Amino acid sequence: MNQNLRALVIGVVGAAITLSSYSQTLISPTQCVTVGLLVLMFALIVREGFISL
C-alpha cells in the first residue's frame, strides 16, 4: 500500500471519528471531535511524507 493510500485510509478513519461525535456515548463530543481532528492531522503528516509508515 503506497503512502497516499495509507493517508487516505487514516483520513477516512479520522473523519468517521469526527462525524460520530454526537451519536456515541463513550466519550464527550468535544473529546471525540478533538481526537478525530488529531487523526486527520496525522493523516496529513503521513501524506506530506514527514512520517513514513
PyMOL commands that set and color helices and strands:
alter all, ss='L'
color gray80, all
select helices_A, chain A and resi 3-22+29-48
alter helices_A, ss='H'
color red, helices_A
deselect
rebuild
show_as cartoon
